[in-house]
Amino acid sequence: MTDPRQAQADALVGELRRQGAGRLTIFLGAAPGVGKTYAMLSRARELRKQGADVVAGIVETHGRAETAALLEGLEQVARLRIPYRGSTLEELDLDALIARRPAVALVDELAHRNAPGSRHERRWQDVIELLDAGIDVHTTINIQHLESLNDVVHRITGVRVSETVPDSVFDRLRDIVLVDLPPRELIQRLKDGKVYVPEQALQALQAFFSPSNLAALRELAMQTAADRVDSDLRETQVARGLPGVSLRRGVMIAIDGHGQSEYLVRVGRRIAERRAAPWVVATVNRGRVREEVQRELDRAFALARRLGGEAVVLHGNSIVDALLDHAAQSGASTIVLGRTRERPWARMVNRTLTQQLLQRGAHLELTIVSTPEARAQSRRRLRDRIELGKATWSDSAVAVLGSALATGFAALAERWVQLDDLSMVFIVAVLLVAARTRTRAAMLAAALCFFAYNFFFIEPRYTLLIGARQGVVTVLLFLVAAVVAGRLASRLRQQVIALRAANAHAIALQELGRQLASAADLGQVVQAARAGFRRSLDAAVWVRMAAEGGARDDMPAGVAAPDDRDRAAADWALRHRQAAGRFTDTLSASDWWFVPLPGERDGRGAAEALGVIGLRFADGGAALGAERRRLAEAMVEDIAQAVLRTHLVGDLEAARVSEETERLRSALLSSVSHDLRSPLAAIIGAASSLDSYGEAMGREDRHGLLETVRVEGERLDRYIQNLLDMTRLGHGGLSLNRDWIGVDELIGSAMARLQRYQPGVRFEVALAPGLPPIWVHPALIEQALFNVMENAAKFSPPGEAVGIEARLTGAAPGAAAVGGWSTGRVLRIDVHDRGPGIPEEERRRIFDMFYSVERGDRGREGTGLGLTITRGMIGAHGGEVEALPGLDGRGTTIRITLPLVEPPRQDALPPTATEHDPPHDE
C-alpha cells in the first residue's frame, strides 16, 4: 500500500511544478458548433476589462459574424505564412507570441495539425511550449479529439478521428470550461448554416450529427469534465495531508478467478449503471496464477471492457492493502466482491477478506454478492458430505472386516505355520483395504491392525503393554509402514479412479463431438445429443427449443409424455437461463433435470438461451455425482455450440441468398430501366417529330423517322422477349416443339435478322459440306445463335467481320439426347470476334446471370442476358455453350455444341437424309 506521506509529497511536488509554468484553460465541447470559440472570446473580453494582458495568437471564426465581432478590439499576433505546394497556409506564429509574452494567449483548436514546415507537427505542442514559457493559454477542443476516447467515439459515431490530443496535456490544466448545447439546438444551428455550409451541413446531419451521437458525445464531455474536477480535488486534498475525497461515487469490482468473476462483473456493472458512476474491475496478483484461474480472469476482463468498464491487475502481498490503495487512488467509494467462506479452523488465526475490509475500509461501502455458483457449490458440498458419510460407513465396515480377517489369519499362521513375523500379514491387510476404499478407511485399518497386532501377538499378550524394547520398535515401525503403505495404496486407487473417469469423460465428449461435427441441421444435432446421452449416461433426452411464438418440443420415442410440472420446469429454465427440475431447488418435483443451452452473448455479456435439454436417468439419478454432473454439463455446452452453429449457418445462408437476390434485382432493374428507356426515347422522339413537323418534312425524312420507330420498336420487342425467355427458363416453362431445319437456314436467318438491326455488320461463314438438317426447336436455336452473333458484333472493332463456322464431330463427353434418339454425332458452331477478349479466369463466368448483367455481355445496348438465355436454350436441347480464346489469340470464340438426335419414331426421317451420308469428322 502506498505511504500517505509519499503520496502527499508527490502531490506537493506536482503543485510546485505547476506553479512555475503557465496555466492552461480548456473550453471543452461535445461537437463542433456548440460555441467553444465564442465562450473563449467572451472570457477574454472579460479578462481584458479587468486589466489583463490578453493576446489572440490564432482564432478561427469560420465565417461566423458573431464570433468575428467578439474578436474585434483584441490584440492579434500576425499569422505565420507557410508556402506549401503552390499555395500559402497560415499558422500560429509561435516565436512572435513568445516574444510578445502576454499574460493570456488565445490559441484556438488545440487538436489542429500544423502545416508542413512548422516547428511542431501539432498545435498542442505549441501550447506546451507556451506554457513552459510561463504564458497562460486559453484553448478549445472537442471531446472526440481526446486520445483515450478515440475508440469510444469511433464505436459511437463510426468516424475515426485522426487529429487527437494526448491525455497528458490535460495534466497541465488549471481550469476546464464545459461548453454545452442541447442536441436539438445544435442541430437547428447546423440547419441554419451557422456551423457548416448547406451542403456540408446536410451530409453532417446524416452522419456525425445525429441526435443519438450528439447525446452520447455530450455525456462523454460531461464525464470528462467531472473526472477532471474530481481528480483535481483529490490531488488538492492529498497535498494538504487530508484523505482524498471523491465527488463521484466510483465502483470497484474485486474478482479472484475462482468461479464467480463474470457474474460479479455483471452485478457490479448494474450497480454502477444505476448510480451513473464509473466502474473498474480489479484483481490482485500475488505471484504465480494457475492456468484455469487466469483464463477466468481474462474472460472477466474482456467482458468488463465490452460493457464499458476498465480492468486493472494490482500487485502486492496483501489483497486488502492493494484493494484499499487502488480505491483511494481511483476515487472508488463502493467495493463489490463475492462472499468469502469463513473457515472454522482459521477463525482464530486470521480474518476473512470481507472482515478485514469491514475493519479497515471505514469510509467505503461494501457490497457482498452471493453468486448462484456459490449457492450451487454449497448444495453440492452438502450432498457430497451425505454421500461421503454413506461411503465412509461402508468403507469403515470393510476396514473392520479386513482387520478381523487379518487377525484370524495371523493366529492360524502362528499356530500352524510357526510364522514369527506377523507384521507382514497386517500390512498386506492394510494394502488390500486401501486398494478397495478411501484414505480414511485405510488409516482406520492401519490403526485397527496396529492395536490387534499389539494386543494379540506382542508380549505380554492381551494387553497394550509392550514388554521388550525391541517390541516397541517393531510395533512403531509397523504402524509407520502400515500408515504409509495404506496412504500410498489409497492415493493410487484414487488416481486410477480419476483417470478412468477422465478417460470415460474424454471418450464421451470425443464421440459426441464427432457426431455433432457431422450434423448439418438441428434435427441431426438433436439425434446426436440423444444418442450421446443414452450411451454415456443412460439418460433419456427431451429437447425444448426456443422458437418464435412459443417453445418447440422434441420428445424421444417410447418415453412417456411430460406432465404440467415437467413443462413448467422446462419453461422456467428456458426463461431464466438456469437449471431447474430434479437435483435443483426450483420445481424439484419434476422427474426431469433441465439444463439451459447457452446461446450467443449480447452486448451486456448475458447469454440468451437457445433452449433447454431435459435429462431423465434410467436409474432415477439417485446418485448424480459430481463426475456425472460435470460430464452432462460439458455435453450440454458442446450441444449448445452445435445448435448455435446450425443457427449461424442458416442465418448466413439466408443472408447470402438475400444478398444474391438483391444483387440480381438491382442489376436487372438497372439494366431494364436503361435499356428499355433508350428505344422508348427514340420512338417517342421520332413520333413527336412526325407529329410536330411531319407536314414540313420531306418524304425521306419521314421515312427515316418511321424507320427509326420500327427499328427501335423491334429492338424493344427483342429486349422484352429476352426477359420473357429468361423468366421461362428460370421457372422451367420452356417447351421444345422440334422440327427439321437446315443448319444453313438457321444461320442465315439469324444473320439476316441481325443485319436489319445493324446494317454495318459483316460475316464470314464457313459451313462444312453436306451438313444434314437437325431436329430442334427452330425459333429457340435461331434466338440462341442471334444472341451470340449480336454479342460478337457488339465487341468486334469497326470493319472487322464476325466469323461463323459449323461442322460435325464425334459425340462429345457428356452429350445427351434430349427428346429423341442420339445419332452419336454433334453439331459444333463457332462464332469468332476480334474484340478485346475475355481473361481465362472469367470465361466460365460470362454465362452466369450476375456476371453477365454486371459485366459479361453488357454493353452500350442490351439487357446483358443474351448469353445466359443462350445457355438455357442450348441446354434445353442437351447441348453446351462455352467461351474459348479467339483465333490467333485475338478476341473470343463462343462454341455451341448440339447433339444430333432423331425423333423417337423410326418413320420420321429427315426429308433430305439418306443412309449413304458420309460422316463428317474433324
N, C-alpha and C positions, 0 to 999 in steps of 0.2 A: 504494500500500500504506500502511496506517495506521502512523504513527510509534509504536513501542513506548512511548516516553516519554509521548506524548499519551494512549495507552491507560492507562498507569499512573496519570497524573494524573486521568483521568476516573474510574477505579476508586477512587482515594483520596477524591475529592470525594463519590462515592456513599457511601463508608463514613462520612465525616464527617456527611453529611446524615442517614443512618440513625441515627447515634449521638445526634442531638439530638431524636429523636422516640420515641414508644412503639414497642415491638417486637410484631410480630404472630406468633401461633402458630395454625396452622390444623390442625384434625383432619379429615383428608380420608377420605371413604369412597366405595365404588363404588355404593352404593344405600341407600335408607332401611332402617333396621333393623339395620345392621352394628354399631352400638354407639358411634357418634361422641360423642353426648352423655354416655354412660356413661364413656367414656375421658376426656373433658374434665373431668367432675366428679371422677373418680379422681385426675387430675393436680392439680386444685385442692385436694383434701383433703391430698395430699402436700405441696404448697407451704405450706398453712396450718400443717401440723405443723412445717414448717421455719421458721415465723415470718413468712411473707409475708402482706401485707395483701390478701386476696382477697375480692372482692365479686361476687355474681351480679347482673348487670344484667338479663338476661332469659334464662330457661332453659325450654325446652318439654319436659315429661316425657311428654306424650301418654298419660297414664294408666298408665304403666308403674311398678309398685310399686318395683322395684329401682332405677330411676333416681331416683324421688322420695326414696328412703331416702338416697341419696348427697347429695341437695340439703339434707337436714336438717342443721342446725348451721352452715351457711354464711350469711353475711350477705347479704340480698337487698334490692335497691332496689325500692321500691313502683312498680308499673307505672303508666304514664300512661293514663288512661281517656279515650277519644275517642268522643263520640256520633256515630253515623252511621246515617241512615235508620231512625230509631226504635229502634236498638239501641246498645249500648256495646261498643267494641272496646278491647282492651288492647295497648299497645305499650311499647317501651323508653322510659323517662324519661331522655332524653339529658342534659338540664340537671342533673337530680338526681345522675346518675352522675358528671358532670364536677365538680360541686360537692363530692361525696364524695371524689373524687380518690384512688382506691385504687391500689395498686401493680399489681394484676392485675384486670381486669374480664372476666367471663364473658358473652359475647354469643352466644347460640345462633342457628343458621340464618342464615348470612351472606347467602344469596340471597333472604331474605324481602322481600316488598313491604309497605311500611308502609301503614297506614290513611290514607285521605284526610284532610288536615288536619295531618299530621305535618310536621316541619321538612324532612325529606328523604323522597324517594319510596322509596328502597331502604335496607335495613338496612346494606349495605356502606358507604353514605355516612356513616351514623352511626359506623361503626367507624373510617373515615378521620379523622373529627373527633376521636374519642377518641385515636387515635394521634398526631395533630398536637398534642393537649393533653399529650402525654408519658405517657399511660397505656398500659401493656401490655395487649393484648387476646388472649384465647383464644376461638376461634370454631370453628364446624363448617360443613362444606359437602359436598355430594355432587358427584361428578365431572361429572354431566350438567349442572350449573349453570354450568360454566366456559364463557365466551362463545366462545372459539376452538374448543371441541369440540362446539358446539351442532349443527352439521350432521352431524358424525360420529355423535353419539348418535342423531340422527333417522334416519340410514341404518341404524343397528344395531337400534334398538327400534321405529321407526315412530312415535315420540312426539316432538312438537316442544315443547321446554321453553321456557316464556315467561319464567320468572324466572332471569336469568343474571347473572353477576358478571364484570366486565371483567378481563382477564388482568393489567392494570396493578396491581390490588390485590395480586397475588402478588409484585410488586416490593418490597412492604413487609415481606415475610416475614423472620422470624428463624429460625423452625423450622417444619417440616411433619411431622405425625404421620400416618402411613398406618394407618387402622383397617381391618383386613382380616378377612373372614369367608368361608369357602368357600361356593360357591353352594348346596350341599346343606344346610348348616346354616342358611343364611339362609332357604331355602325351608321348612325344618322350623319355624323361628321364626315364619314367616308362617302356616303351617298351625296352629300352636299359639295363634294370636291375639296374639302378642307385638309385632306390627308394626301391623296394622290389625284392625278389627272383622271378624267372619267373612265378611260379605257383600262388603266391600271386598277382603278377602284373596283370596277366590275369583276375583274379577274381575282382581286384580293377577296372580295365578298364570297366568291365561290370556293375559295381555298382556305387561306390562313385566317381570315377574319370571320369565321363562322361563330355564332353565339356560343356554342359549346367550347370551342377552342379558346375564345376570349375569357369565358368564365374560368376555365382551368388555369390559364396563364395568370389571371388576376389572383386566383388563390395561391399560386406559386409565389407571386410577388409579395403578397401579404405574409406568407410563411417565411420568406427570406428576410423581410424587414423585421418580423417578430423574432426570428432566430438571432439576428444581429443585435437587437436590443437586449435580448436575454443573455447572450454571450458577453456583451459589454458590462451588464450589471453584475454577472458572476465574477468577471475579472476585477472589477472595482471593489467588490466585497472581499475577495481574496487578498487584494493589495492592502486593504485596511485591516487585515487579520481577522475578518469576520467569516463565518461559514457561508459558502456560496448558496444563494437562494435563487431558484429558477422561477421565472414568471410563467413559463409553460410547463404543464404537468406532463412530462415525458414518461413513457412506459418502457421498462426494460424487461425482456423475457429471458429468463435463465433456463438453459437446457443442458442436459448432460449426455444425451445419446443413448439412454437406456430404456427405449421402448415407448416414449411418450412425447418426443421432441416436436413432431409435426402437429400433433394435437395442441400442444402448448402454444405453438406459433399462431395457429388459427384463433384460439381463445384470446390470446394477448392482442392480436390484431383487432378483434372485435371490440375489446375493451378500449383500445386506443382510438378506434374509429368513433365510438360513442362519445368520447371525450374530445375529439378533434385534436389529438395530441400526437406528437412524433413518437416513433417507437423503434426499438433496436433489439435484436436477438443476440445474446451473448452466451458464450461458453468459456469455461476456464480450463486451460491445458496445463496439467501439472507434470507432464512427461510423456512417455510412450502411450499411444492410444491404440486400442485394439481395432482391427480392420472393420469388424461389423459396427462398432461404435462410430468410427469415422464415416462410414457410409451413411449411417442415420443422420449424423451431423451435417454432412454435405447435402442430403435431401432437404433437411430443415432449413439450411441457409439458402438453398435455391428457391424454396417455397417463400421464404421471407422476402427475397429480392423480387420475386414475381408479384407479391402482394404490396410492394411499395415500401418495405422497411429496409433497415440496414442490418448487417451481420458482422459481428466482431469476434475475434478469438483473443481472450485475455490470458496472460501468462502469470503464474505465481504459485507459491506453495500453499497458500490459504485461499480457498474458494470464497470465503466470506470477505476477506480483505480485498480481493480482486473485484468482486461484485460491488461492494460499497465504494471503492475507489472510482470505478467507472461510472457509477450512478452519480457521484459528486461531480465528476468531470463533464458528463453529458447532460446534467440537469434533470435526471430521471427522478420522479417522485413516487413512482409505483414500480414494484418488482413483482413479476408474475413467475411462479415456479410451481413445480409439481409437488405432490405430497411426499414427504420423506418418511420412510418407515423407521420407527424407533425400535432399536434392538435392545431387549431387556438386559443382555449381558454387558452392553456398553453404556447403560444409563448412568452408572457411577463414574465412568471414565471420561466420556466427553458427551457433548450435546449434539443434537441433530443440526443440520444446516438451517432448518426453519427456526429452531430455538435460538441459535446464535444470531441470526438476522433480527429476530424479535428483540433480542437483548441489546444489540449494538446499533441497529438502524432505527433509532427512536423517531427520527423525522421522516421516515419512509413509510409508505403504505404497502403492505404485503398482501398479495392475492394468491392464495394457495389453492391449486386446482387438483381435484381428484379425477384422474382420467378413466375412461371406460376400460382401457387396457389394465390399469392398476386394479380396478374392481374385479375384472375377469381373472387376473392373476391371483387375487385373494381367494376367489371362489375355487380356482384350480388347486391352490395350495391346500385349502380345506379338504377338497376331495382327495388330493394326493395323501394327506395325512390319514384320512379314513382308510384309503386303500392300503397305505403303508402299515397302518395298525393291523388290518386284517392279515397282510402278508407277514408282519412281524410275529403274530401268534403262530401261524403255520410254520414259519422258519424256526421259531423257538421250540416248537414240538419236534422238528427234525433234529435240532441241536441236542435236546434232551435224549431223544431216542438214540442218536448216534453215540452219545456219551455212555448210555447204558449198555449198548451193544459192545462198545469198545471195552468196557469194564468186564463184561461177561467173557468176551473173547480172551482178554488178558488173563483172567482167572484160569480158564481152560488151558491156555498156553503155558502158564506157570506150572500147572499140576501135571499135565500130560507130556509136554514137550520139554519141560525143565528150562524154560526161557528165562534168563536172568534179567536182561534189559528190556523192560516192558514199555519204556517211554515211546519207542517207535510205533507201538500199536496205537497209542493215543494220538500221536502226531498224524498217523495215517487217517485216523477217525476225524481229526480236525480238518485235514485236507479234503476228505470226502464231503464233510458238511459244508465247507466253504465253497466247494465246487457246485453245490446244489442250492445254496441260499445266499443271503446278503451278508454284508460285513458284520452287522450286529450279531447275527446268528453264529457266524464263525467265531467272534470274540466270546460269545456265551459258551460255545462248545469248547473253546480253549480253556475257559475258566472251569467248567464242569469237569473236563478231563484232568485238569491240574488238581482239583480237590479229590477226584476219585483216585488218581494215581497216588496222591499223598496219603489218603485215608486208608486205602485198601492194600497198598503194596510197599509202602515205605515204613521201616521200623521206627518206633513202635506202631504196629498196625492198629487200625480202627480208632486212631486219634489224628489230630492235625499237627501233632508234635513230631519233630524230626530228631532222632537220637544222635546220628553221626554227622560230623561236619561235611563229609563227602555227600551225604544225602541232601543237605541243604543246597549245596551247589548243583547237584543233579536236578533237583526239583525246580530251582530257579532257572537253570538253563533250559529245562523242558518247557517252562512257562514262556520264556522268551521265544524259543523256537516255535512253539505252538502258535503264539500270537503272530509272529512274523509270517509263518507259513500260511496261517489262515487268512491274514490280511492280503498277502500276495495272491493266493488262490482266489479269494473273493474278488479282488480287483481284476484279475484275469478273466473271471467269469463275467463281470460287468462289461468289460471291454468286448468280449466275444458277443454278448447280447446286443451291445450298442452297435457293433459292426454288422451283425445280422440285420438289425432294424434299419440301419443306414443303407445297407445293400438292398434290402427289400424296398425301402423308400425310393432309392435312386432308380431301381428297376421299374417300379410302378410309374414314376414320373417320366422315365425314358420311353416306356411303352405308350403311355398316354400322349406324350409329345409327338411320337412318331405317327400315331393315328390322327392327332389334331393337325399335324403339318399337311397331311393329305386331304383334309376335309375342305371341300370347296364352298359349302354353303352352311347355313345354320342347322339344317336337318342332319347333315353329316357330323357336325360338331356335337350335337345332342346325342347321336348314336355312339360316337366315340366316348363321350363322357359316361354314358350309361354302361358301356362295356368296361371302361376302366374302373369305375366304382364297384361293379359287380365282381370283377376279377381280383381287385386289390383289397377291398373292404367288405365284400359280400353284402352290399347295400343296394337297395332299390333307389332309383333316382327319379325325382319329379322336378321338371324344369318349368319354371313360370317366368316367361319373358315379358319385359315391359314393352307395351305397344300403344300406339295412338288409339284412343277410345277404350282402353282397358287392357288388362293383362291377358296373355295368350298361354294356355297350358299345353304341356306335352307330357302325358302320363304314360308310363310303361305298360305294356300289355300284361294282362294277368294280375294286375295289382288293384286292390280294392279302391274305389273312388274315395277321395278325401272328403271329410265331413266339414261342417261350418267352422269348427275351431281350427282345423288344419288350414283352411283358406284364410281365416283371419290372421293366423300366424304368418302365412306367406305374404299376405298384403302388408302386414306391419313391417316385416323385414325388408320388403321392396321399397316401402315408403320412407323408412327411417335409415336404411342402408346399414342395419345392424343385424346380427344373428338373432333368431327367435325360435320358439318351439322347444323341443326337448333339449336337455343339457344347458338351458339358459334360464334366466329369471323372468323372461317375457313369454307368456302364453305357453308355459311348460307342460300343460296338459296334452298338447298335441303329440302324436306318435312320431312326427317328422322333425328333423333338425334342419332349419332353413338358414342357409349361408348366402349373403348377397354376392352378386357378381359385380365387382367394381368396374366402372367404365372410365372414360377419359375425364381427367380433372379439368375443372373450369378455371377462370381467372383467379378465383379465391383459393384454389387448391383443393376444393371439395370434389369428390368423385360421384357422379351420378350412377345409380345402379342400373345395369343393363337388364337385370332380372335376378331371380333367386334360384338356388338349387336346394331342393329338399331331399334329405337322406333318411332312409329308414333301414336300420340294420337287421339282418336276419336273426341275430341273437338278441335283439331288442336294445343293443347298445348299452347293456348293463355295465360294461367295463370299458367305456370310451376313454382310454388312457391318453396320456399326453402325446405318445407317438402316433396313435391313430388320428387324433385330432389334428396334429401338425401335418400329417400326410393328406388328410381330407382338405385342409385349408390350402395347402400347396397345390393340390389338384384343382381346386376351385379357381385359384389365381391363374393357372395355365388355361383353364377353360374360358375364363373371362377374357384373357388375351386373345384366344382364338375367336370368340364371339365378336370382340371388338375388331379383329382383323377382317372378319366377314362383312361387318357393317362398313368398315372403311373401304373395302374392295367394292362393295355395292355402291357406296357414295361416289367413289372415284369413277366407276363405270357409268353411273348416271350422269356425273358431271362431264365425262368425256363425250357421251352421246349427246348431251345437251349442247356442249361446245361445238361438236361437229355439225349438229343440226343448225345451230345458229350461224356457223360459218357458211354452210350451204345456202341457208335462207338469205343471208346478206349478199353472198356472191350472186345468187340468182336474181335477187331484186335489183342489185346494181347493174347486172348485165341486161336484164329485161327493160329496166327503166331507161337505159341509154339506147339500146339497140332498137327498141320499138318506137322510141321517140324520134329517132333520126328519119326513118321513112315517113312517119306521120307528119313530121315537119315539112318534108319535101312535098308530100301530097297536098297538105294544106296550103303551102306557099304557091304551088302551081295552080291549084283551084282558085285561090284568091286573085292571082294574076289574071286568070282567064275571066273571072267574074268582073274584075275592075277594068281591064284593058283589052278584053277579048275582041271587041269590035275594031279597035285601033291596031291590032296586031296583024301581021301578015300570016299567010297560010302556014308557012314553015315554022314560024314561032309558035303558033297554036298547036301545030303537030308536035313540036318539041316538048311543049308543056304537057300535052296529053301523053306523050311517050314517057315522060318523067312520072306522071301519075301511074301509068301502067307498070313500069319497071319497079317503082318503089312499092306499089301495091303487091306485086308478085314477091318482092323481097320480104315484105311484111308477112305475106302468106307463108313464105318459107320459114321465117322465124317461128311463127305460131305452130306450123307443122312440126318443127323440131321439138318444141316444148311438148306438144301432144304426144309425139313419138317417145320422148323421154318419160312422160307420165305412164304411157302404156308399157314401156319396158320395165319401169320401176314396180308396177303393180301386176306384172305377169299377164297383161291383157293382149299381148301381141300374138296374133294367129297367122299361120302360114297358109296362104292359098297358092299352092305351087302350080307352075305351068312350064311348058317347054319354051325356051327362048335362046337365041343365039348370043354368044359372047360379044361378037362384033356389034350386034344390035344394042345390047346393054351399054357398052362403052360409048357407042356413037350417040345414043340418046342422052346419056349424061353429059357428053361433050357439047352437044348442041344446046342443051338446056343451060349449061354454064356460059356458053358464048353469047347467049341472049342477054345475060346479066352483065357479062364482062366481055365486050366485043374484042378487046385487045389481047386476050389471052391466046397463046399458041400451044399446040400439042404436037408431040412426036410419038406416033403409035407404032408399036411393033407387035403384031399378033402372029403366033406360031401357026403355020399352015395346018389345015384340017381340024381346027378346034370344033368339037361336036357341040350341039345345043346342050344346055344344062337345065335341070328340072329344079326350079327355085321359085320364090315369090318375086316376080319381076320388079314390082314397084319398090320393094324394100331393098333389093340388091342395087337397083339404079340409084336410090336415095343414098345408100352407103357409098357407092362409087362417086356420086356427086359431091358428098361431104368431103371425101378425101381429095378429090380434084380441086375443089374450091379452096381447101386448106393449102394445097401445094401452090395454087396460083396466087394466093394471098401473100405468100412469103417468097415467091420467086422474084428475082430482080426484073425490072422492065426489060422487055425484049428477049428474055430467056424463055425457052419452051418448057412445058411440063411433059416429062416422059412417061409413057404408059406401055408396059409390056405385059403380055398374057401368054401362058404356056401350060401344058400338062406335065405333071410329075408323078412319081410314085406316091403311095399313101404316106402321109406324114405321121410321125408318132403322135398318138392321142387323137387322130382324126376319127370322127364318129359319124355314122349315118343317122341323120335325124329325119324321120318321116318316110324312110324308104330303105331300099336295099343298097348297100355300098358296092361300088364298082371297083374299089381298090385304087382309084386314081384321084388326084387332087388338082383342081384348077388354081394356079397361082397368078395373081395380078399384082404387079409392082408399079407404084406411082412415084416418080422421082421429081424432086425440085432442086433448084440451085440456090436455095436460101441460106441463111446463117447456120443452119443445122441445129441439132439438139445434143447436148452433152450426154455421154454414155450413161451416167448415173441417173439421168432424168427421162430416158426414153420410155421406160415402163410406166412412168407416172403421167404421161401426156394423155393416156386414156382414162385416167381417174377423173371423176367429176369435179372434185375440189380443185385439182391441179389444172384441169383444162379450163375451168371457169376463171381461175385466177391468172393462169399464165399460159397454159399449153397452146391451144389454137385460138386464143382470144386476141384479136387484132383490132384494127380500127372499125371493122364491121363484123357482125356475127355474134351469136349468143355464147359462143365458147363451148357448146355442147356437141359440136359436129362429130368429133372423134369418139366421144362417149356413146353417142347414138349409133355410130358405125359399128363399134364393138358389140353393142347389144343386138343389132340386126344380123351381123355375120355370125355371132354366137348362136342366135336362134336357128341358124342353118347348120350348126355343128362346126363352123369354121373358126378361124382365128385372125386377129389383126395384130401386127407388131411393127415397131419402128426400128429401122436399120440405118446404118450410115449411107450417105448418098454416093453416087457414082464418083469415082476418082477422089473420094474424100471430101466432096463438096455437097452441101445440102443434106436432105433427109429422104429416105425411101420408106414409104408405107406399104407393107406387103399384106395382101389379103389372100388367104388360102381357104378354098371351099372344097369340101369332099364331094365328089360327083356321086350322086345317088340316083336310083331309078324307082319308079312307082312300085308299090307292093305287088300289083298285078302284072304278070309277065306279058299280057297282051297290050299293055300301054307302053309302046315303044316310041322313042323319039322319031319324028317324021323323016329325018334325014340320016339316021344312024343305020349302019349295016354291020353284019358280023365281020366284015373284012377291013374295018377301020384299023389302021396300024396304030400301035401305041406311040405316044409322044413323050419321050423321056428326055431328061437333060443329058 
